[in-house]
Amino acid sequence: MKNLSPLQVERLKYQPKLPKSLSQGINSLELVEGAQTQSVRDQEQIQNLFKNTYGKPVVTFESSNSSNTSAQKNVGVILSGGQAPGGHNVIAGLYDALKQANSSNKLYGFLGGPSGIIDGKYIEFTDEFMDEYRNTGGFDIIGSGRTKLETEEQFQKSLEVCKKLNISAVVIIGGDDSNTNAALLAEWFVKNNTGIQVIGCPKTIDGDLKNEQIEISFGFDTATKTYAELIGNIQRDANSAKKYWHFIKIMGRSASHVALEAALQTQPNITLISEEVEEKKMSLESIVNYMANIIAKRADMGKNFGIAVIPEGLIEFIPEMKSMIANLNDIMAELETNPSFINATSAREKFDIVEKRLNPESAKVYDSLPVLIKEQLLADRDPHGNVQVSKIETEKLLIEMISTRLNEMKSNGDYVGKFSAQSHFFGYEGRCAFPSNFDADYCYSLGFNAFALINFGLTGYLSSVRNLTEPAENWIAGGVPLTMMMNMEKRHGEMKPVIQKALVKLNGPVFKQLQDNREDWAMNDRYLFPGAIQYFGPSSVCDITTRTLQLERTKTLVNA
């Protein structure tokens, strides 16, 4: 066994809790089917693409008095996409259920993400190996990757590897894109009569993979608590030094769930929400003016300090920036092979080439940006061919523009303070943290439940554990068809089936909590300091889940 810290030694001893139905034993379950389902949108197109796996029912598990026998099964597992706390426990739950069902069962871990199943790189899990990773953070048990499973060649290679290992089911642990790939693989396996099942598990710290059956994606609880601790530490520092404005960019590209949850846990002076910016069609100038006015009003009170929380994907939700970035994405594919662009010897030359190809409105926006941001917009693209938003230092863009605006206000006599800013980006700090008790339990249940779905012969399903604000024994285990969450979206210039992202609902109870308090938090220092994640002590402290889940669940119960 590797060298372990005292905390890791203690965490390895923790026994995750299971829903009552699953805790009775994997071979003592009864499957209950609900009504047939359909996709969230574009039903006809999705059904045509998933002829063999579309329209299946939501299922739940209940404990029974009978004890079933389980035939020998080999299962493969893949960690896909970015890390999220609790991934190791999903595998631990899967492994324990698999071995409990039949001690002859085998679990293979494909190395380095989806490429592992294509290239045939794997390990076989043993008790000793699995026991080194229980309740720990990270994906280092088998590694992760972002290779997409979507082509005929990839499916064929995956099939060959599964046949070699006599694998009858594959579990893909990932976010919306990864589980879209799981749905495609499940459909292909059924279409070609391979007899191989595919089950997904909902992972993403961004919190944008959720619906009525998936109340929260795993890792969100731990990540937001980690970020809230860091924000609380900075707020304590700001309230002590009383001389800096801290601009904190926080992970979450397509949705602002992380920023919103962290704000509710810490109560900073300013919180921007990307979905609100888009809904209100707020320009970059209006955002700068909004923030500058709060800074000026606090300065009038003698407070030349504060905290601003900014979602990572904000820049793509500002209307003129969104249009410019879309225009830029379209022309960059051509420019990346353009000799004059490739051979340009200065940034200025590249800027000129780009601006000449952008439409007039986008060129005007691009030209107005600081050099640093212009360069970042031209950096390497993501796998979809788009700007890598995480590399755009939006917090520094806002600092520079707000500084300019405050100088203008000072010259007009509208600002009397001193503006000194610090920038931060919280991303990787939260992705591999030791999972909270909630995530340790939830992830273990998701993995255990995934094997239950396999044991009943299901495929094209996402492992679902809900009723999560209740004690673990009252959680409801089951599965939701992956096609139920799909719609058609444009990717690389063509329409493709993808799992619909869940954005912040501006008419929902979580955003309303921020909306009702933001003016008070802006002027008055209502800072909260959550402190480190608690693993031991009163359950009210160490097992408490996110404000988001509590507020959403309360509204659901009220409306029920």
C-alpha positions as CSV (number, residue, x, y, z in Angstrom):
1,M,0.0,0.0,0.0
2,K,1.2,3.5,-0.8
3,N,2.1,6.1,1.9
4,L,-1.0,7.5,3.3
5,S,-1.8,10.7,5.2
6,P,-3.6,10.5,8.6
7,L,-6.8,11.8,6.9
8,Q,-6.7,9.2,4.1
9,V,-6.2,6.4,6.7
10,E,-9.4,7.6,8.5
11,R,-11.3,8.1,5.3
12,L,-10.6,4.5,4.1
13,K,-12.4,3.3,7.2
14,Y,-15.6,5.2,6.4
15,Q,-18.4,2.9,5.3
16,P,-20.7,4.7,2.9
17,K,-24.4,4.5,3.5
18,L,-26.9,3.0,1.0
19,P,-30.6,3.4,0.3
20,K,-32.7,0.8,2.2
21,S,-33.6,-1.1,-0.9
22,L,-29.9,-1.6,-1.9
23,S,-28.7,-2.3,1.6
24,Q,-30.9,-5.4,1.7
25,G,-28.5,-7.0,-0.9
26,I,-28.0,-6.9,-4.6
27,N,-29.7,-10.3,-5.1
28,S,-32.8,-9.2,-3.1
29,L,-34.2,-6.6,-5.4
30,E,-37.4,-6.1,-7.3
31,L,-37.6,-3.9,-10.4
32,V,-40.6,-1.6,-10.7
33,E,-41.3,0.0,-14.1
34,G,-42.9,3.4,-14.5
35,A,-44.5,4.9,-17.6
36,Q,-42.8,5.0,-21.0
37,T,-40.7,8.1,-21.7
38,Q,-39.8,10.5,-24.5
39,S,-37.0,12.9,-25.0
40,V,-37.2,16.5,-23.6
41,R,-37.3,17.9,-27.2
42,D,-37.0,16.9,-30.8
43,Q,-38.9,13.6,-30.1
44,E,-39.1,12.4,-33.7
45,Q,-35.4,13.0,-34.5
46,I,-34.2,11.4,-31.3
47,Q,-36.5,8.4,-31.8
48,N,-35.2,7.9,-35.3
49,L,-31.6,7.9,-34.1
50,F,-32.2,5.6,-31.1
51,K,-34.7,3.1,-32.6
52,N,-33.7,0.3,-30.2
53,T,-33.3,2.2,-26.9
54,Y,-35.9,5.1,-27.1
55,G,-39.0,5.3,-25.0
56,K,-38.0,3.0,-22.2
57,P,-39.6,3.5,-18.7
58,V,-38.1,5.0,-15.6
59,V,-37.4,2.2,-13.2
60,T,-37.0,2.0,-9.4
61,F,-35.8,-0.7,-7.1
62,E,-37.5,-2.1,-4.1
63,S,-36.3,-4.8,-1.7
64,S,-37.9,-8.2,-1.8
65,N,-37.9,-11.3,0.4
66,S,-36.7,-13.5,-2.4
67,S,-33.0,-14.1,-3.0
68,N,-32.1,-14.4,-6.7
69,T,-29.1,-16.1,-8.2
70,S,-26.9,-14.0,-10.4
71,A,-25.1,-15.4,-13.4
72,Q,-21.4,-14.7,-13.8
73,K,-20.8,-11.2,-15.4
74,N,-17.7,-9.3,-16.4
75,V,-18.1,-5.5,-16.3
76,G,-15.9,-2.7,-17.7
77,V,-15.8,0.8,-16.2
78,I,-14.7,4.1,-17.7
79,L,-14.0,7.5,-16.1
80,S,-14.8,10.1,-18.7
81,G,-14.2,13.9,-18.8
82,G,-13.1,16.2,-16.0
83,Q,-12.6,14.9,-12.5
84,A,-15.3,15.2,-9.8
85,P,-15.0,14.2,-6.1
86,G,-16.5,10.8,-5.5
87,G,-15.5,9.0,-8.7
88,H,-13.6,6.4,-6.8
89,N,-16.6,5.6,-4.6
90,V,-18.8,5.0,-7.7
91,I,-16.3,2.3,-8.7
92,A,-16.2,1.0,-5.2
93,G,-20.0,0.7,-5.1
94,L,-20.0,-1.0,-8.5
95,Y,-17.2,-3.4,-7.4
96,D,-18.9,-4.3,-4.1
97,A,-22.3,-5.0,-5.7
98,L,-20.7,-7.0,-8.5
99,K,-18.8,-9.2,-6.0
100,Q,-21.8,-9.5,-3.7
101,A,-23.9,-10.7,-6.6
102,N,-21.4,-13.4,-7.6
103,S,-17.9,-13.7,-6.3
104,S,-16.8,-14.9,-9.8
105,N,-17.7,-11.6,-11.3
106,K,-14.8,-9.5,-12.6
107,L,-14.5,-5.7,-12.9
108,Y,-12.1,-4.2,-15.5
109,G,-11.1,-0.6,-15.4
110,F,-10.2,1.0,-18.8
111,L,-7.2,3.3,-18.5
112,G,-7.2,6.9,-19.5
113,G,-10.8,7.4,-20.2
114,P,-12.8,6.2,-23.3
115,S,-9.6,5.7,-25.2
116,G,-8.9,2.7,-22.9
117,I,-11.8,0.6,-24.3
118,I,-10.8,1.5,-27.8
119,D,-7.1,0.7,-27.4
120,G,-7.6,-2.3,-25.1
121,K,-5.7,-0.7,-22.1
122,Y,-7.1,-2.0,-18.8
123,I,-6.6,-3.4,-15.4
124,E,-8.6,-6.0,-13.4
125,F,-9.7,-4.8,-10.0
126,T,-8.9,-6.8,-6.8
127,D,-10.0,-6.3,-3.2
128,E,-6.5,-5.0,-2.3
129,F,-6.4,-2.5,-5.1
130,M,-9.9,-1.2,-4.6
131,D,-9.4,-0.8,-0.9
132,E,-6.6,1.8,-1.5
133,Y,-9.0,4.3,-3.1
134,R,-12.3,4.2,-1.1
135,N,-13.6,7.6,-0.1
136,T,-10.7,9.4,-1.7
137,G,-10.8,12.2,-4.3
138,G,-9.5,12.2,-7.8
139,F,-9.8,9.8,-10.8
140,D,-6.2,8.5,-10.5
141,I,-7.5,4.9,-9.8
142,I,-7.7,4.4,-13.6
143,G,-7.3,7.9,-15.0
144,S,-9.8,9.8,-17.2
145,G,-9.9,11.3,-20.7
146,R,-12.0,13.2,-23.2
147,T,-12.0,10.9,-26.2
148,K,-15.5,10.7,-27.7
149,L,-17.1,7.4,-28.4
150,E,-19.2,8.2,-31.5
151,T,-17.8,6.6,-34.7
152,E,-18.3,3.2,-36.2
153,E,-14.6,2.4,-36.0
154,Q,-14.5,3.2,-32.3
155,F,-17.6,1.1,-31.6
156,Q,-16.1,-1.8,-33.5
157,K,-12.8,-1.6,-31.5
158,S,-14.7,-1.3,-28.3
159,L,-16.7,-4.5,-29.2
160,E,-13.5,-6.4,-29.9
161,V,-12.0,-5.5,-26.6
162,C,-15.2,-6.4,-24.7
163,K,-15.3,-9.8,-26.5
164,K,-11.7,-10.4,-25.6
165,L,-12.5,-9.9,-21.9
166,N,-15.9,-11.5,-22.1
167,I,-17.4,-8.2,-20.9
168,S,-21.2,-8.1,-20.8
169,A,-21.7,-4.5,-19.6
170,V,-19.9,-1.2,-19.6
171,V,-20.4,1.6,-17.1
172,I,-19.5,5.1,-18.2
173,I,-19.0,7.6,-15.4
174,G,-19.3,11.1,-16.9
175,G,-21.1,14.3,-17.6
176,D,-23.6,15.3,-20.3
177,D,-21.3,14.7,-23.3
178,S,-19.9,11.5,-21.9
179,N,-23.4,10.1,-21.2
180,T,-24.5,11.1,-24.7
181,N,-21.7,8.9,-25.9
182,A,-22.9,6.2,-23.5
183,A,-26.4,6.4,-25.2
184,L,-24.8,6.1,-28.7
185,L,-22.7,3.1,-27.6
186,A,-25.8,1.5,-26.0
187,E,-27.8,1.9,-29.2
188,W,-25.0,0.5,-31.4
189,F,-24.5,-2.5,-29.1
190,V,-28.3,-3.3,-29.3
191,K,-28.5,-2.7,-33.0
192,N,-25.7,-5.1,-33.7
193,N,-27.0,-7.8,-31.3
194,T,-23.8,-7.8,-29.2
195,G,-25.5,-8.6,-25.9
196,I,-23.4,-5.9,-24.2
197,Q,-25.2,-3.4,-21.9
198,V,-24.2,0.3,-21.2
199,I,-25.1,2.2,-18.0
200,G,-24.1,5.8,-17.2
201,C,-23.5,7.6,-14.0
202,P,-24.2,11.4,-13.6
203,K,-20.9,13.2,-12.9
204,T,-20.0,16.9,-13.2
205,I,-19.2,19.5,-10.6
206,D,-20.9,22.1,-12.8
207,G,-24.3,20.8,-11.7
208,D,-25.8,21.0,-15.2
209,L,-26.6,17.3,-15.6
210,K,-29.9,17.1,-13.7
211,N,-33.6,16.7,-14.0
212,E,-36.5,15.3,-11.9
213,Q,-34.9,11.9,-11.7
214,I,-31.3,13.2,-11.3
215,E,-31.5,15.7,-8.5
216,I,-27.8,16.5,-8.4
217,S,-24.7,15.3,-10.3
218,F,-22.0,13.8,-8.1
219,G,-19.1,16.0,-7.1
220,F,-21.1,19.2,-7.0
221,D,-21.6,19.0,-3.2
222,T,-17.9,18.6,-2.4
223,A,-16.7,21.1,-5.0
224,T,-19.0,23.9,-3.9
225,K,-18.1,23.3,-0.3
226,T,-14.4,23.5,-1.2
227,Y,-14.9,26.7,-3.2
228,A,-17.1,28.2,-0.4
229,E,-14.3,27.5,2.1
230,L,-11.8,29.3,-0.1
231,I,-14.2,32.3,-0.7
232,G,-14.9,32.4,3.0
233,N,-11.1,32.6,3.7
234,I,-10.7,35.5,1.2
235,Q,-13.7,37.3,2.7
236,R,-12.1,37.0,6.1
237,D,-8.9,38.4,4.7
238,A,-10.7,41.2,2.9
239,N,-12.7,42.1,6.0
240,S,-9.3,42.2,7.9
241,A,-7.2,44.2,5.5
242,K,-10.1,46.3,4.2
243,K,-8.1,47.4,1.1
244,Y,-8.7,45.0,-1.8
245,W,-11.5,44.0,-4.1
246,H,-11.3,40.3,-4.9
247,F,-12.6,39.1,-8.2
248,I,-13.2,35.4,-8.0
249,K,-13.9,33.4,-11.2
250,I,-15.4,30.0,-10.4
251,M,-15.9,26.9,-12.5
252,G,-19.0,26.4,-14.5
253,R,-18.9,27.1,-18.2
254,S,-22.4,26.5,-19.5
255,A,-24.3,27.0,-16.3
256,S,-23.8,29.1,-13.1
257,H,-24.9,26.5,-10.5
258,V,-21.5,26.4,-8.9
259,A,-21.2,30.2,-8.6
260,L,-24.8,30.5,-7.3
261,E,-24.3,27.7,-4.7
262,A,-21.0,29.1,-3.5
263,A,-22.6,32.6,-3.2
264,L,-25.4,31.3,-1.1
265,Q,-22.9,29.6,1.2
266,T,-20.7,32.7,1.6
267,Q,-22.9,35.8,0.8
268,P,-20.3,37.9,-1.2
269,N,-21.0,41.5,-2.2
270,I,-21.5,40.9,-5.9
271,T,-22.5,37.7,-7.7
272,L,-22.9,37.6,-11.4
273,I,-25.1,34.8,-12.9
274,S,-24.6,34.1,-16.6
275,E,-28.2,33.0,-17.3
276,E,-29.4,36.4,-15.8
277,V,-27.0,38.3,-18.0
278,E,-28.3,36.5,-21.1
279,E,-31.9,36.9,-20.1
280,K,-31.6,40.6,-19.5
281,K,-29.3,41.1,-22.5
282,M,-26.8,42.8,-20.4
283,S,-23.9,44.3,-22.3
284,L,-20.3,44.2,-21.1
285,E,-20.6,47.9,-20.5
286,S,-23.8,47.5,-18.3
287,I,-22.1,44.8,-16.3
288,V,-19.1,47.0,-15.7
289,N,-21.3,49.9,-14.7
290,Y,-23.4,47.7,-12.3
291,M,-20.2,46.6,-10.5
292,A,-18.5,50.0,-10.6
293,N,-21.6,51.6,-9.0
294,I,-21.6,49.1,-6.1
295,I,-17.8,49.7,-5.6
296,A,-18.4,53.4,-5.6
297,K,-21.3,53.2,-3.1
298,R,-19.3,51.0,-0.7
299,A,-16.4,53.6,-1.0
300,D,-18.8,56.3,0.1
301,M,-19.3,54.2,3.2
302,G,-15.5,54.0,3.7
303,K,-15.3,50.4,2.4
304,N,-12.7,50.1,-0.3
305,F,-12.9,46.4,-0.3
306,G,-15.3,43.6,-1.3
307,I,-15.8,40.2,-3.0
308,A,-17.2,39.6,-6.5
309,V,-18.0,36.0,-7.7
310,I,-18.0,35.5,-11.4
311,P,-19.0,32.3,-13.2
312,E,-16.4,30.9,-15.6
313,G,-18.7,31.0,-18.7
314,L,-19.9,34.5,-18.2
315,I,-18.2,35.9,-21.3
316,E,-20.3,33.6,-23.6
317,F,-23.6,34.8,-22.1
318,I,-22.9,38.6,-22.8
319,P,-24.9,39.1,-26.0
320,E,-22.2,41.0,-28.0
321,M,-19.5,38.7,-26.7
322,K,-21.5,35.6,-27.5
323,S,-22.1,36.8,-31.1
324,M,-18.4,37.7,-31.5
325,I,-17.2,34.4,-30.2
326,A,-19.6,32.5,-32.4
327,N,-18.3,34.5,-35.4
328,L,-14.7,33.9,-34.3
329,N,-15.3,30.1,-33.9
330,D,-16.6,30.0,-37.5
331,I,-13.5,31.7,-39.0
332,M,-10.9,30.1,-36.7
333,A,-11.2,26.7,-38.5
334,E,-10.1,28.4,-41.7
335,L,-7.4,30.6,-40.0
336,E,-5.7,27.7,-38.3
337,T,-4.6,26.5,-41.8
338,N,-4.1,30.0,-43.3
339,P,-0.4,30.6,-44.0
340,S,-0.5,34.4,-43.4
341,F,-2.1,33.8,-40.0
342,I,0.2,30.9,-39.1
343,N,3.3,32.8,-40.1
344,A,2.3,36.1,-38.5
345,T,5.3,37.4,-36.4
346,S,3.3,39.6,-34.0
347,A,0.1,39.5,-32.1
348,R,-0.9,42.7,-33.8
349,E,-0.7,41.1,-37.2
350,K,-2.9,38.2,-36.1
351,F,-5.4,40.6,-34.6
352,D,-5.6,42.5,-37.9
353,I,-6.2,39.3,-39.9
354,V,-8.9,38.2,-37.5
355,E,-10.7,41.6,-37.5
356,K,-10.8,41.8,-41.3
357,R,-12.6,38.4,-41.4
358,L,-15.1,39.1,-38.5
359,N,-18.4,40.8,-39.4
360,P,-18.3,44.6,-38.6
361,E,-20.1,44.4,-35.3
362,S,-17.9,41.5,-34.0
363,A,-14.8,43.2,-35.2
364,K,-15.7,46.3,-33.2
365,V,-16.2,44.2,-30.1
366,Y,-12.9,42.3,-30.6
367,D,-11.0,45.5,-31.2
368,S,-12.3,47.0,-27.9
369,L,-10.9,44.2,-25.8
370,P,-7.5,44.3,-23.9
371,V,-4.6,42.6,-25.7
372,L,-4.5,39.8,-23.1
373,I,-8.1,38.8,-23.8
374,K,-7.6,39.1,-27.6
375,E,-4.7,36.6,-27.3
376,Q,-6.7,34.2,-25.2
377,L,-9.6,34.2,-27.6
378,L,-7.1,33.0,-30.3
379,A,-5.7,30.2,-28.2
380,D,-6.1,26.5,-28.9
381,R,-9.8,25.4,-29.4
382,D,-11.6,22.8,-27.3
383,P,-12.7,19.4,-28.8
384,H,-15.8,21.0,-30.3
385,G,-13.7,23.6,-32.1
386,N,-14.8,26.4,-29.7
387,V,-13.0,29.0,-27.6
388,Q,-11.7,27.5,-24.4
389,V,-13.7,29.7,-22.0
390,S,-11.8,28.5,-18.9
391,K,-8.7,30.1,-20.4
392,I,-10.3,33.5,-20.8
393,E,-9.4,35.6,-17.8
394,T,-12.8,37.3,-17.5
395,E,-12.0,38.4,-14.0
396,K,-9.0,40.4,-15.3
397,L,-11.0,41.8,-18.1
398,L,-13.6,43.1,-15.6
399,I,-10.9,44.5,-13.3
400,E,-9.3,46.5,-16.2
401,M,-12.6,47.8,-17.5
402,I,-13.9,48.7,-14.0
403,S,-10.7,50.5,-13.2
404,T,-11.1,52.6,-16.3
405,R,-14.7,53.3,-15.4
406,L,-13.9,54.3,-11.8
407,N,-11.3,56.7,-13.1
408,E,-13.9,58.3,-15.3
409,M,-16.3,58.5,-12.3
410,K,-13.6,60.0,-10.1
411,S,-12.9,62.7,-12.7
412,N,-16.6,63.5,-12.7
413,G,-16.7,63.6,-8.9
414,D,-18.8,60.4,-8.6
415,Y,-16.2,58.2,-6.9
416,V,-14.0,59.1,-3.9
417,G,-12.4,55.7,-3.1
418,K,-9.3,53.7,-3.9
419,F,-9.6,50.7,-6.1
420,S,-7.0,47.9,-5.7
421,A,-8.0,44.5,-7.1
422,Q,-6.9,40.9,-6.7
423,S,-7.9,38.1,-9.2
424,H,-8.5,34.4,-8.5
425,F,-9.7,31.4,-10.4
426,F,-11.1,28.5,-8.4
427,G,-11.3,25.4,-10.6
428,Y,-8.9,22.6,-10.1
429,E,-8.9,23.2,-6.3
430,G,-12.4,21.6,-6.1
431,R,-12.3,18.8,-8.7
432,C,-10.3,16.2,-6.8
433,A,-11.0,17.0,-3.1
434,F,-11.8,14.3,-0.6
435,P,-15.5,13.7,-1.2
436,S,-17.9,15.0,1.5
437,N,-19.9,12.5,3.4
438,F,-22.8,13.2,1.1
439,D,-20.8,12.6,-2.1
440,A,-19.1,9.5,-0.5
441,D,-22.5,8.0,0.2
442,Y,-24.2,9.3,-3.0
443,C,-21.4,8.0,-5.3
444,Y,-21.2,4.6,-3.6
445,S,-25.0,4.3,-4.0
446,L,-24.8,5.3,-7.7
447,G,-22.2,2.6,-8.4
448,F,-24.0,-0.1,-6.4
449,N,-27.2,0.9,-8.2
450,A,-25.5,0.8,-11.6
451,F,-24.8,-2.9,-11.1
452,A,-28.4,-3.5,-10.1
453,L,-29.4,-2.0,-13.5
454,I,-27.0,-4.4,-15.2
455,N,-28.3,-7.3,-13.2
456,F,-31.8,-6.7,-14.5
457,G,-30.5,-6.6,-18.1
458,L,-31.1,-2.9,-18.7
459,T,-29.1,-0.8,-21.1
460,G,-29.1,2.8,-22.2
461,Y,-29.9,3.9,-18.6
462,L,-28.4,6.5,-16.2
463,S,-28.0,5.4,-12.6
464,S,-30.4,7.5,-10.5
465,V,-30.6,7.9,-6.8
466,R,-33.0,10.6,-5.5
467,N,-34.9,11.9,-2.5
468,L,-31.5,13.2,-1.5
469,T,-32.4,15.6,1.2
470,E,-33.6,12.7,3.3
471,P,-31.3,10.3,5.3
472,A,-29.6,7.9,2.9
473,E,-31.8,5.0,4.0
474,N,-34.8,6.9,2.5
475,W,-33.1,7.5,-0.9
476,I,-34.8,6.0,-3.9
477,A,-32.6,4.0,-6.2
478,G,-33.4,3.3,-9.9
479,G,-32.6,4.3,-13.4
480,V,-33.7,6.9,-16.1
481,P,-33.4,6.2,-19.8
482,L,-30.6,8.3,-21.3
483,T,-32.7,9.2,-24.4
484,M,-35.2,10.9,-22.0
485,M,-32.8,13.7,-21.4
486,M,-31.8,14.4,-25.0
487,N,-32.4,17.0,-27.6
488,M,-30.8,18.1,-30.9
489,E,-28.0,20.8,-30.9
490,K,-25.6,22.1,-33.4
491,R,-22.0,20.7,-33.0
492,H,-19.2,21.3,-35.5
493,G,-21.8,22.7,-37.9
494,E,-24.3,19.8,-37.8
495,M,-27.2,18.8,-35.7
496,K,-26.4,16.1,-33.2
497,P,-28.2,14.4,-30.3
498,V,-26.9,15.5,-26.9
499,I,-28.1,15.5,-23.3
500,Q,-29.7,18.8,-22.6
501,K,-27.8,20.9,-20.1
502,A,-29.7,22.1,-17.1
503,L,-29.1,25.9,-16.6
504,V,-30.0,28.0,-13.6
505,K,-33.7,28.7,-13.5
506,L,-34.2,32.4,-13.0
507,N,-37.8,31.8,-11.7
508,G,-36.6,29.0,-9.4
509,P,-36.1,29.1,-5.6
510,V,-32.3,29.0,-5.7
511,F,-31.8,32.1,-7.8
512,K,-34.7,33.9,-5.9
513,Q,-32.7,33.4,-2.7
514,L,-29.8,35.3,-4.2
515,Q,-32.1,37.9,-5.8
516,D,-33.9,38.6,-2.5
517,N,-30.6,39.3,-0.7
518,R,-28.1,40.7,-3.2
519,E,-28.8,44.4,-2.4
520,D,-28.3,43.8,1.3
521,W,-25.1,41.7,0.7
522,A,-23.7,44.3,-1.6
523,M,-23.7,47.1,1.0
524,N,-23.5,45.2,4.3
525,D,-20.8,42.7,5.0
526,R,-22.9,39.6,5.6
527,Y,-20.0,37.3,4.9
528,L,-20.3,33.7,6.0
529,F,-17.2,31.5,6.6
530,P,-18.2,27.9,6.1
531,G,-14.7,26.5,6.9
532,A,-13.4,23.1,5.9
533,I,-15.6,20.2,4.9
534,Q,-16.5,18.3,8.1
535,Y,-16.2,14.5,8.1
536,F,-16.9,13.8,11.7
537,G,-19.3,15.2,14.3
538,P,-23.0,15.9,14.5
539,S,-24.8,14.8,11.3
540,S,-26.3,18.2,11.0
541,V,-22.9,19.5,10.3
542,C,-21.0,16.8,8.4
543,D,-23.9,15.4,6.3
544,I,-25.6,18.6,5.4
545,T,-26.0,19.0,1.6
546,T,-26.0,22.0,-0.7
547,R,-28.4,25.0,-0.4
548,T,-29.3,24.4,-4.0
549,L,-30.6,20.9,-3.3
550,Q,-32.4,21.9,-0.1
551,L,-34.2,24.8,-1.8
552,E,-35.2,22.9,-4.9
553,R,-36.3,19.9,-2.9
554,T,-38.4,22.1,-0.6
555,K,-40.2,23.7,-3.6
556,T,-40.8,20.2,-5.1
557,L,-42.4,19.0,-1.8
558,V,-44.5,22.2,-1.5
559,N,-45.8,21.7,-5.1
560,A,-46.4,18.0,-4.7
